[in-house]
Structure formats: structure tokens, C-alpha cells
Amino acid sequence: MMHKLRWNNWSAVCSAGLLVLMVGTTTARTQEITSPTADPAALVNPLIGTTNGGNDYPGATLPLGMLAWSPEEPRNRPRQQVEGVPGSMRDDPGRPAAPGGYEYTSNRISGFSLTHLMGTGCAGASGDIPFMPLTGEITSSPADDQRAETYGSTFSHDDETAQAGYYKVKLQNGVTTELTTTLRTGSGRFTYPAGKPAVMLLRTANSETGSTDAHINIDAASRTVSGSVTSGNFCGYIGTADRRSYYTLYFVAHFDTPILSTGTWQNSAVRPNTTEASGGTTYGTKGFVPAGKGSGGWLVLDTSHSPTVNVRVAISYVSPENAEANLRAENPSGTTFDTVRAKAHAAWNEALNNIQVEGGTHDEQVVFYTALYHTLLGENLYSDVDGRYTGMDGKVHSVAAPQKAQYSTFSGWDVYRSQLQLLTLFEPRIAGDFAQSLLNQANQNNGEWDRWTHNSGITHVMNGDPAPPSIAAILAFGGTNFDARAAYKSLLEAATVPTAHDLSKEGCPVECIGQRPSLDLWLKLHYIPVGANAWGPAADTLEDATADFALSELGRRMGDNATRKKFLERAQYWKNIFNPQATPEGGYIQNRNADGTWPKFDPASTQGFVEGSAAQYLWMVPFNANGLFTMLGGKEKASQRLNAFFYNPDGSLAVTKSGGLHAELNNEPSIETPWLFDFLGQPWKTQEAVRKVLNTIWTNTPQGMPGNDDLGEMSSWYVWSAIGMYPQIPGRAELVLGSPLFKTIHIRRPAGDIIIHASGADTNAPYVQTLKVDGKPTTKTWLPESFVEHGGTLDFELSTTPNKQWGTNPNDVPPSFEP
């Protein structure tokens, strides 16, 4: 049965009668859920991942929505060190409490912004146009109030509700704020206390990382506020390459309440009874917002007849006229808050019901559906209702068929590993639009594909070249509605012809401006040496090897066998940085000098690597695990080392915050490692390790996510792991098997549903006893690409004790690829 989401047809989602209310935090229950939920949106807890470094935001948005209305909190404590990230301890009072704008341990809100990034690092970004409801008078400039001590409010989590598509909080200043959204618009409902002035403050210049320009215009007669902000500066405090603006966001807000008086400010000057102001905050001298800079305005609202003020707001990255058109199309005059809220809830049910689960405890279902929810927050809709958007070249473009929408904000280094595969699995059409969006960005950027794009800006953040595995993964999992041949041609040229940016050290280490930094040395030496344009030369070598493997897969799919062979050979260049004498205990992948010599080495160190140690990167050859085992001295020795990587000598799990010699399942370099036991013919160890991670470091609490969510990449790992499979090999669609957490899992897909039955499934029953694929018994620990292509049925028998005979034959292990 064909199953098609309607995320881009907001008006088609279900009616208000489907609304189900649920508080954001849940009471733990241990009983098993014995039937599929009809309302998975009610299980979502957006507060998961809002502390412990998760950096997710709890506010209201739709799947892949452009507008995300969520709280902004000022920083009130030192920032945690991010291992291996230069400058990550730099702090400034002008920064938000966390990169998503919200930190659960904070208790002060400075505003409710219309845009957000989710789960990222650095100092955040977006957080545009914060609205702040206040009671009282504006007597000093909000530009001088960096910590929102004057024009903010504290709150208690007891007075806070977070749901899919809805957010509510009662501030201690007495105002109750409620927020909900459509794809490009939002509805706000603000209830003020009686007997006090009802003020709405708009800090138009105060995006999370500042701005270089901002405008506000208040039209009291029409009860309308409009304006814009010009911003960017993602990771701008780390280096000057990104200390710049690269997008302008326009907004329009219509209030249903008369405006009694207005005022604005510019820098430190307060100007009562004015209606226009301009000026950005600047990025200071170090990439942080300085005090006393910026502009904005306020309105005093007439609540004499009703304490409740409603506002409809829309945004556009093209023009103020397009913002107004988005509002008319999605949230026209007369649309009630409750109608928008109900449709938002229904839209989330439409998206989340792509994967229906039965069984598990209440908390397990909450964590599962929240993780699935988070995987749909990262990339954002970027084109307006008329199909127009502002490109990487600063020009306005229009989407062209078959593309239906342009998307922005791709953290390629993160999402190429499993998030893009998960989305493509059940919504290949939208994933195809992702691929076309990336190609459009590259075409508008002189043919260069950037690692980390944000709105209409290239930021260069992270390392390697994630574009080939991203495009290859989307194509492998069924996203075909994009110009794949044009993408292939462009990526092939980028991998063979060094550009001036590839040869430049600008932005290094974190923001190297080239798509393939030091490509000339890769072609000459067949590895990235010490001293090259790189964040971590050894890590760059591994990432480039993965990119070349993905290009070989693209060549295969395009019928270009010569290129397939050439890039499959290039993909093995990782072997050139394997030093068999690195330590007395055994060989490691490590930094290598250009003359072939090896520098001093410590496997627990991050020297030469990116957000991880040499021990953690040793295993990052996902397309040729067997080749790695051979380099390590065979499967027995590899097994011994992989066991020591995951477990302490006393047998306890060592998968996060256990030191550089152990796994770090809170960050991308380690997340594929539990699945390697399948390649060793020890699938029960994969089943055990993955389940222990699910049971211990993913919980139904605000701290229940291990580390940055990274635009949903980490959450996608949880979803894949809970359904018992993982897309281990970049650019291909084989699925390496673990074990399902739930008794029944139904994945609805246009290409053919996947239905999983797991007899004996339980929290502590991860071990596979038998498996049937489409009714036929198998001992293979992986599924071929044809299974993803057509769908099918899996029947597991699970137990609390391992079956050390199932899946152990050499013919049962997943494939490895080399010439």
C-alpha cells in the first residue's frame, strides 16, 4: 500500500478533533504496551536531550519545518569543554545557555525565537526574532541587558509543558505563553496577569550569535509588526572564516489586540513613542555579541477586554512580501490557536506513524518516538509557498520539478552516517528533495559542496567530504527524484581536481574552506599528512577514504565501471596510515608525516583526529571491516581489541566518558563500532552491546541523550538500534542486524513495507535465537540491498541468553569491499 506524507501540504492534515493533550514530562511506567499506539505524537517528550550536552530545543515546530518557536535562555554558567574542539571553552555573557537556545538546568527565559538549530555544538546559530512578554515599563535599553536580568523572567519546570507541535510555560512575571506552528508560520497565545501593563518586547537584532543588521517597523493602526535580521556567525568565535553574516530572515506578526503605545531602541538609546529602529549587534572582536549593541522595539497591548493576546507570525528568507504570503497561505486571518495546534499534532502523527511499534514499556516507547521526532527536526524547509528561496549565491531561485521544496541546514559530517538513510527509508521523495537541495547549493557555490550549510551560508565546519556518502546513501535507499547524474559529475570533479580553496589553509583547523582540503596531497601521497590543510590529518584520511568509497558506489550505480574501480582502490588509502608498530600492544591508524615517518603517538590522544581519539577512530573503516581485521592480525586479535574497547577489565560497559581508549557512544566516530562484532562472526556481542547502550544512556529524562544530537544523527542511531538494524556501509543499503526492542515494528514505505515480529522481545532479551526473512530461515547477520528496495518481513526469536552458534559461520558475516 502506498503511504505518502503530507508535510508540505499543511492544510491537508487532520482536524482539531484529533488533538490529544499530554504534558512534556512523563511518569515512568513499566507495564508493556501490547498494541500499536494510535497517537505516537502524544508519546513524544521534547524535553529529552535538553541537558547533558544534547542541545535539543523543546519548542513547537513541524516535521522539517522552517519555523521553530522555542525559548531562548541566557548563559548563566561556564561552557563545558568539547573534547578535541579548539576554542570550545571560550565563553561570553552574550551567548545562549546552550546551542539550541535552551538548557534544562537554566531557569531564566529572555525570549521565544522563531528559528532554531537542534542538537548542534559551537555557540548555536539562528534563534532569530525573539518575542518576550513582559509586565511593566521599558526604561533602559535591552541591548544593555545581556543576561536578561531586567527584561527576562524566571520560570519553573512545574509550569512548563512541551509536546510535539506545542509548548507552554507560565513565567514568574505572571504571563502564560503558548506556542504552536505550521511549516512556515506560528501562532502565539499570551495570557497576561490583570492590573499590569501588557508588553511585548521584540529583540530583532538578537539572534543567538548576533547580527550585522536588523530592522523593526510597528504599525499600531493595523496591529502589525514586521522587520528583518541579517545574521550567520556559526562557530564564528573559533575562527574568522565564519565570523560573517550569510542570511537575512524577514518576519511579519499580526496581533489581535489593540496597541496602546510603542517604543524602540538603538544600541543604548531608548526611544519611547517611536515605531522604527535599525542596527545589528555586530559580532564583536571575538565572534561574540558585545553589550550595548543592537535594536528592537516594544508594544504595550490593550488587555482591558481580555487578558489573552493572540499573534500570528510568519517568516521568509526571501522578502517581507513572501513572509506575508506564507502567513496568508498557512495561517490566514481568523485561524484560531487551537486549530493550528490540532493540525500540528495531526501532522506529527502523520510523520511518526511511518514506524509503528507494539510492545516495550511506556518509557521505551516515549524514548523511541522522541528519537524519531528528533530525526525530523534537523534539516529545515527553506523555500516559501511560492517555491522561491535565497541561494548560496545570494540570489533568489525557484524550485523546479520534480523538486517540491528546497531544504537547508545540513551537518554532513554527522547525518551521512544514519540520519539520511532513516529518512529515505520511509520518505524517499523528501530525501530526494534533500539531495537536489544539496546539488543546488553546490551549483550556487561555484561547484563546491560544503560540509555544513546553514540557511544560505556555507560554514565549512568539521572535516572530510560528507557529500558523496550523503548522496550515495539517499540514492541507495530509494531517493531517486533528483538529478543524480549531475550530482555524480560534480562530486567526481571535486574529488579529482584540486581547487584554490582545497589548497588554502584558511579556516583551518575547524573550518577549512575547501571541499577536499589538501586534495593535492591525497592524490600525491595517498593520505593526508601532518601539516596539511586539515583539522586532523588522520581523521581526514579516513573521511576521504569513505567519500571515495561512496564515489565508487555512485560510479557503480551510474554504470561507470572504470570510476568504480578507481575509487574503490582510492578508498583503501586508509591503509597508508596504519602503523603496525604504533604500540607494543598492536597497530593503530595514526598521523603520518609527509616523508613517511611516524610522529610520537598516544592512542588515547586526539592528536590527528576530530572529536575523538586514535583508539576511537581505529574502527572507522565501515566499508572494509575485514581488511581492518587483517591489518590488526586477524579476527581473533581484532575481537580481543574490540572487547577491550567496549568493556572495562571488570566487565562493566565502557561506552561513554570512559577515557580515550574506550568507545564514546555519545559522538559520531564511535557509533558504528558496536555493529562490528557481526563482521567478526560474534553477533551476540553486537546484540548485547547495542541493547546495553539503549538501556543505560538513553532515558526518558532531560539528560536522556548522550551528547550533541547533531541535527538528529544521534537520535537516528537510537531508532535504527531499537528496530534492530543499522546502515553500516556508507553509500550502500545493506542493513547489519542487531535485535528489535519491540515485539512488532511496522515501517510504512512507498517501495514496500518492512514488518518485524520479535517473539520474546523484552528490555533484557536482546539475543537472537533464530531469524526468518520472508518466511525463510537464515543465519546471515545482514540484509541485502534488495530487502530495502522491496521491503519484506523479518521474524525474530529472542531470548535473555546468547545463542553463540547463530550467525557465526564465515558466510554469515556482512560484506566488506576492496578491489
N, C-alpha and C positions, 0 to 999 in steps of 0.2 A: 504494500500500500504506500503510495506517495505521501510524504509528510513534509509540508513546506511551512517554514516560519514566516511570520508576517511582521518582522521587526521594523521594516521600512514602510509599513502600511499601518500607522498607529491607529487610525480611525477604525480599523477592522477588528481590533481586539475586543475581548468580551465586555459585557455591560457591567454596570455598577453592582448588579445583584450577586456577582461572584466574589465580592470583597470579603476577605476573612481577616480579622484582626489578630495580631499576635505581638506581644512585647518582644523587644530585641534580645533580651537575655532570657534563657530558658531554664526551667527547673529540671535537673537531671532525673531521668527515669531509666530503669534498667530492663523493663519488660521488652520483649521482642515485638517488632512491628510485623504483623502477619499478613498485611495486604498492601498493595501499592497505594501510596498517598495520592489523593486526587488534587491536593493543594500543596505541591512542593514549595511554592513561594512562601507559605506560612512557616516552613521549617527553616528558612534562611535566617541566620544570625549575623548581621553585618558588623557586629562588634568583635567577632573573631578576627584576629590579625591587626587589632588597633593598638597593640603594645608589643613588647618583646621583639622590636625591630620589624614587625610585619609591615608597618607603614600603610596599611589599607585605610580607607575612609568609610564612615558609617552612613553617609547621607544618601539622598534619594537620586536615583538615576534609572535608566532603562538599559536593556542589553545593548552594549556597544554605543550607548547614547552620547551625543555631543555635549549635552548639558548635564552636569552632576552637581546638585545643590547640597552642600555639606559644610559643617562647621570649620572655621579656622581658629586655631589656638596659638597664642604667642609662646615663644620659648621661655621656659622658667627653670631649666636645669641644663647642665653640660651635655653635649652630644657624646654618644658612645663612639669609641674607636671602631672603624670598619677595617678589618684586617686586610693589609695589602693595598689600601687605597690612600695614595698620598694626599695629605691635607684634610683628611676626614675628621680630624679633631678640631679644626678651625671653627670658632664659634663667634656668634654675634647676636646681640639682643634683637636685631631686626629679622631674625629667621623664625619660621613657624615652629611649633612644638615638635613636628615630625614632617617628613617629606610629603605625606598625604594630607597635611594640614591639621591632623587630629592625632592626639596621643592620649590613650585612655587614662593614664596616670595624671594628666593635667586636669584642671577644674575651672579654667577661665576661657571664655569664648570672645574673640574680637570681631567676629562677623560670620556670615554664611555666604561662601563664594559659589559662583556659578559653574566653575570648571575645576577639575582635579585630575592629577595623575594618581595611579594606585600602586602601592607597594614598591615604590622606587627608592633609590638611595640619594646621594648628594643632599642638597638642601630643598629638594622638591622643585616644583615648577607649576605653572598655571595658577590656580587659586584666584581667578580673576573676578573682579567686581563683588567684593564682599558687602552684603547688606547687614546692618546691625541695628536691631530695635532697641531703643533706649527710652528712659523716662527722665525728664529733667531738661536742663538747658545746655547749649554748647557755648562755652565761654573761653575756651582755649583751643588751639589748633590740634586736631587729631594727628597731624604729621609729627607732633612732638610727643605723642603717646605710643611709643613703640611696643610696650608691653601691655597695652590696653588696660592700664590701671585706672584710667579715668573713663574711657569710652568703651569698656568691655563689661562683662558680667561673669561672675562665678556661677556654677551650677552643680547639681548632684546627679549622679547616675541613677538614683532612685526616681528622678524626674525626667528620665530620658527613655525614649522608645526608638528603636531602629529596626526597620523591616525592609524587605525588598520593595523599592519604589516609594518609601515613605520614611520620614524622620520627624521626630517631635522632641522638644525639650522645653521645660519650664525654667527660665532663667531666674536667678535670685533677685534680679531687678524687677521681677513681677510679670514679665512678658512671656507668654507661651508662644513658641514658634513651631509651625508645622510646615513641612516642605514635601512636595511631590513633583513629578516631571513627566513630560513627553520626551520624544527624542531630542528636540531642539529647543524646548521651552520648559518653563517651570511655573508652578503655582505655589504661592506662599500664603499662609494664613497666620496672622499675628494678632494675638489677643492681649490687649493692654490692661493694666490694672486701673481701676476707677480713681479719679481725683488727681491724676498726674499727667503732665504733658506727654503726648504720644509722639515720639520722634523716630524717624528712620534715617540712619546715617549710611551714606554710600562712600566708602573709601575707594574711589575709582582708580587711583594710582597704585593701590597697594595689592598688586599681585604677589604671590608667595615669595618670589625672588626679586620683586621690584619692577620698575618700568622706566622707559625713557620718555614717554608721553602719555597723557590721559586727558580726557575731556568729559565734562558733565554739563547737561542742559536740563533745567527743570521748568516745565510748563505747568504752572499751577492751575490754569484755566481748564486744560484738558486732563489734568491729573496724571501727567506723563513725565517720566524721567528717561533720558537717553544719553548716550555717550560712547566712549571707547577707551581702550587701553592698549598701548604698544609695549610688548614685553618679550621675554625669552630667558636668557641667562641660566639655562640648565647647566649645572655643575660649573657655573662661571667663576666661582671662588677658587676652583682648583687651578685654572689656567685662563689665560686671556682669550683663547680661541673661541670660547662660548660666552664671553662677557659682552654680550651684544643682544639687541632685540631682533626678532625674526618673524613676529606675527603681530597683527592688530585684531583685537576682538571688539565687535560692536554689540551694543545691547539696547533694548528698549523695555521699559517697565510701565505698565498701566495699573494705577491704583483705583479701587472702587470707593475711596473715601475722599472728601474734600481736603485740600491742602490749605492750612491756615496761614502758614508763613514758611519762608525758605532761608537758606544761607549757604555759603560756600567757604572754602579756604584754599589758599595757595601758599604752600610752604608753611611758615609760622604765622601768616596773616589770616585772621578770622574776619569774615565779611558778612555780617547779618544782612538779610533782605536783598541778597543777590541771587541770581539764578544760573550763572555760568562760571566755570573755572577750568583752568588747563594747567598741565605740568606734571611730569613724571617724578618718580622718586630718585632717579639715577641708580646706578649700581655701585656707587661709592668708589673708593680707590682699591678695594679688595674683592669686589663682587658681591658685597652685602648692602642692604638698604640703609642709608645713613638717616639719622634723626633730622627732623625739621624739613624734610623734602616731600613733595607730593601734593596732590589736590583732591578735592572731593566736595560733596555737598550734603545737606540735610533738609528734611521736610518735617514740619510739625503738622500732624494729622488730626482731623476733627473726629473724635470718638464720642462726641456728646450723645449721639443717637444709638451707637453700637460700639462696644469695646473691641470688636473684631475688624481688622483691616485685611483685605484681600489684595494680592498683587499678582498679575500675570506678566511674566518676563520671558524674553526670547533673546537668543544670541545669533551671531553670524560672523564668520571670518572674512566676509566679502564686503558688506556695506550696511549702513543703518537701515536702508530700504529693505535689504534682504532679511534683516532681523525682524522687521515689522511683517514681512511676508511670511516668514516662518511662524510667527505668532498667529496670524490670521488663519493659516492652514492647519495648525495643530492644536491651537488653544484659543479659539475665537471668543470675542466678547459674548458674555452670557454663560460661558462654560464654568460650572461650579468646581470648587476644590475637590469635593467628594467624587465627582465624575472623573476627574483626572486621576485621582488616587485609585479608584476602582480599575480604570483601564491600565494603569501602571502595574497593578497587582496581576491582572489578567495577562499582560504581556510577559511578565516574568514566569507565570505558569506555562505559557506557550513555549517559552525557551527551555525551562528546566524540565518539562515533561519529555524532552528528547531522550532523557535517560530516566527510566522508571525503575525503582528498586523495591524489593519486598524482603523483609527480614531485617536483622540487625536491631540494635537498641535505638531508642529515641535519639540519644546523643550522637550515635554513629550516623543516623540519617541527617541530623542537623549539620554535622561537620561535612558530610558528603555534599549535601545540596548547597551549603555555603561555599564550599570549594568550587563547585560547578558554577555558582553565581559569580565568584571572583574571577573565574577564567573568562567571563563575558564582560569584564569592566575595563580591560587593558587598552586595546585598540579602540579608537573613538571615531564615530561618524563625523565627517568633516565637510561634506557637501551640503548645500542648502536644499530646500524643497524644489527649487528650480534646477538642481543639478550643478550649480556653479560652486567653485571653491577657489581659493587663492593658492597658487602652486609654489614650489620651491624657488621659482624664478621671480616671485613677487607679482606675477601676472594672474589675471582671473581666467580660469579654464572651466570647461563644462564636461561632465562625464559623457561618454559616448557608448552606445550599445556595442556589446552586450553588458557592459558595466552598468550597474544600477546606482552605485554610490561610491564616493571616494572616502577612504578612511585614513586616519593619521595616527601618529604616535606608535612607533614600533621599536621595542627594545630587542633588536635582533639577536644579540648575544644570549639573551635569556630564552625568548619564545621559540627559537628554531628547534629546541630540544624536544618539546612535547606539547606546548600550548597550541601551536598552529595545527598540529596533527589532530588534536582532540576536536577543535572547532570544525576542521574539514571533515572529520569522521561523520558528524551528523548535520552539518550545514555547509556542504561543498560550494554552493553558489556564493554565499557570503565570503568564504575563503578565497574563491576565485576573484572576487572584487578586491580582497586584500592584495592578492598577487598583482593585479592590474594597478592598484594604487601604488605599490612599491615601484613598479615599472614606470608609472607616470612620474613619480618623484625623481627617479634616476634620469629620465629624459629631460626633466626640467632642471636638473643639476649637472648639465654637461656630460651626461652619461655615467656619472658616478653614483653608485649605490651606497648609501650611508648606513652605518651600524645602528644608529639610534636617532630616529627622526621624531621631532616634536612639532605638531601643527605644521606650519610652513617653513620649518627650520631644520637644517642638518646640524647635529651636535657632535658627531664623530665619537661619542663616548663608548668605552670598552675596547675590545681588541678583536683581531681576526676579521673575517669576511663572512658574516652570517647570511648574506643574501642568497648564495647558491643553495645551502641546505634548506632555507625557508621556502624558496620557490620550488625546489625539487620535492619537498615534503607535501606541499599543497597539491602539486600535480599527482604525486603518488597516491594520496588519499582521496582523490576524486575531484579536486577543484580544477576544472578544465576550462572554465568560461573566462579565459584571459588570453592575451597574445603570447603564448608560451614560446613560440619561435623567436619573437622579438626579444623576449627576456633572455632566452638562451644565448642569442647572438651578443647581446650587450654584456652579459656576465662573462662570456668567453673572452671577449676583448679585454675586459677589466682584469682577467686572470693571466693575460699573455702580454699586454702592452703597458709597461710602467708609465704612469703619469707624473707630472710635476709634483702633484700632491703626494704620490707614493714615495717620491724621493725626498720629501721635506720632513724635517723634524718638528715642524710647527704643531703645537698642541700636545706633543708627547710629554709624559707617558700616557695619560688617561684619555686624551682627546686627539690622538694622531689623526691628521686631517685626510690622509689617503685612505682609499677603499682597501688597498692592499699595501700597507706600509712596508717599505723595503722589498717590493716585488723584484727589483733588480737582483738583490742578494739571494732571494728564494730561487730565482732562475739560474743563478751562477753557482751558489754553494749547495743548494738543495736543503737549506734550513735557514732560519733567521738567527744570526749570530749576536753575541754580546756587542753592544754599541750600535745596533741597528735602530731604525725608527720603530720603536715598539714599546709597549708598556712592559711586557715580559717576553723576552725573546723565545724562551722555550714554550711558553703558552701560545704565543703567536704561531710557532711552528705547528703545534697540534691543531690549532684552529684552522690554519691554512690547509693542513692535510685533510681535515674534514670538509672544507669548502671544495677542495679538488675532487674528493670522492663524490660529493654531490654533483659536481660538474660532469663527472664520468657517468653518473646516473642520468643526468639530463641528456647527455650525448646518446646514451642507450635508447632513451625514450624518443629521441628525435631521429633515430636511425643513423646516427653519425658514429660508426664503429671505430674509426680512427681516433676520434677525440675521446671516445670512451676508454680505449686502451691507453692513450697518452695520459689522461688524467687519473686513471686508476694506478698507473705507475707513479705519478707525482704524489698521489695520496699516501704512498709508502715512505715519503721523505721523513716521516717521524722517526724512522729507524736511525737516521743520521744523528739524532741527539740522544740516543740510548747509550749510556756508558755502562758496559757490563762490569767495570771495576769501580763504580761510583762509591760503594761502601763495602766493608768486609762481609756484610750480610747479603749483598746481592746488587744487581744493576738497577739503575734508575734513568728515567728521562730527566735531562738537566740542561742548563745553559751550556753553550759551546762557543768558544772563541772563533773568530773568522779564520784563524790559521789552523784550526782543527784541534787545538789543545782544549783541555777541560779546566775551568777555574775551580777554586775551592768550593766544596759542596756540603750542604746540610739538608737532608731530606725533609726536615721539619720546617725549613725556611721557605718564605715566599719569594726569595730572590730568583728572578727569572719567570715568575708566574703571576697570575692575576686573580686576586681574591681567593687564594688557595696556596697550598704548599706543594713541594715536589712530590711528596708521598700521595697527596690527594689527586694530583694530575697524572700520576703514573698510569692510571687505568683509563685515561681518556682517549682511547683508540676504538671507538664504538663500532666501527665498520670492519675491524680486523682483530677481534679478540684473540683468535687462535694464533695469529702472528705475534701478538704481545706475549702470550703464554710461552711460545717458543723462545723468545728473547729472554724470558725470565728463567729458562731452564726446564721447561716442560710443565704439564698441568699439575703435577704433584707439588712442585715448588710454588707455582702460582697460587694453588689452593691454600697452602700454608701462609703465604703472604696476604692473601685476601682475607683469610680468617683473622689474622693479627690486625688487619686494617679495621675490621668491624668490631672486634671484641677485645676487652682488656684481659690480662692474664688470668683474672679470677672468673672469667666467663661472662661478665656483665657487658652490656651493649655499649659501644663507644662510637656514637654516630653524630654527636654534636657537642661542641665545647669540650672536646676531649684531647685537644692538642693537635699539632701539625702532622703527627704520624698516624692519626686516625681519620675516619670518614667525617665529613661535615655535611650532613644531610639538610642543612639549612641554606645551602648555596649550590649553584648550578654545577660546578666542576665535579661534585661527588654524586649527583643524583642518579646517574646511570649505573653506579657501581654495584648496588645490590643484585642487579639482574645478571651480573657476570657469572654467578655460580651456575646458572643454566648452561652457559658456554663451557663450563668445566665438567659438566655431567653430574652436578650436585644440585638439582633443582629444589630439593627440600630446604637447602640453605637460603636460596632466594626467597622461597615462601616464608621461611621463618624470619629472616631479617626485615623484609618489607612489612610483614604484619607487626613486628615489634615496633617499627618506626610509626606505623599508623596508630598503634595503641598507646604510644608514650608521648610523642612530641606534637601530635595533632589532637586538640581537645576542644570541647565546646565552652571555651572561655576566651576573654580578650587576648590572652597570651598564648592561645592555642594554635599558633602558626610559627614554625621555626624560621625566623629570618625574613628578609625582604620578600614580598610576594612577586615582585618584578613583573608587573602587568599580567599577573595570573599564571606565570610559569610554574611557581611552586605549587599553587593550587591545582594546576593541571596534573602535576605529578601525583598528588593525592587521589584525584579522580581515577586516573589510569590504574594506580595501585589498588584502589578499592574494587575496581571491576576485574582485576586480576590479570592485567596485561600491560605491556609498555612498548612504545615505538623506539626501540633501542638504536636502530641503524639509520643514521640521518640520510634523508632523501629517498628512503625506501619505505614500504608499507608492511614489512613483516612485523608481527607482534610477538614479543618474547613473553612467556607466560609466568605468572605467579599464581595467585589463587584469589577467588572472589570473596569479598567480605560479606556479601548479601546472598540470600537463598535464590533470589530471582533478579535478574537485571535485563531490562529490555531497552535496547538502543535503537531508536527510530531513525531511519535513514532513507533518503531517496533511492539509493542504489540497492537497498535490501537490508532489512532489519537484522540486528545481531541479538540473539536471545541466549541468555546464560542461565542455566539451572545448576545449583550447587547444593547437592544433598549433604547434610551435615554441617553446613556453613555456620560459623559461630565466631565470636570475638577471638577465642583462643583455639580455633581449629583451622589453621592455615595449610595443613599438609594435604597434598593431592594423593589420593589412593588410585583413582582411575580417571580417565577422561575419554569422552566420545566427541568427535567432531562430525556434525551432521549425521549422528547415529552410528558412526563407525569408531571402534576403539582405536586409540592412538597412544603412543608413549612419547611422541615428539613434544618438546618443550617450547614450541613456537608455532605460529600460524603463518601460512604463506600469504603473499600479496593478494592472491586470488580470493582469500577469505574476506579481506577488506573490500575488494572490488565488488563482490556479490552478496556479502552477508552470509549468515548461517546460524547454526545452533551449537552451543557447547553444553555438554553435560558433565559436570564435575562430581566426583565423590570425595568429600573432605573428611579429615579426622584430626584429632588432637595429637596424634603420634605420627612421626615421619615414615614415609614409605621410601626406603633407600634403594629400591630396585626400579621404581618408576622413573623413566626419563634419563637413565644413566648410561644407556648404550651410546657409543660414539656417533651413531647415525641419528640420535635423537636431538643433538645439540643444534642451536640456531646457526645459521651460516656466517662465515667470515669471508671477506673479499680481498683478494690480492691477485696480481697478474698470473 
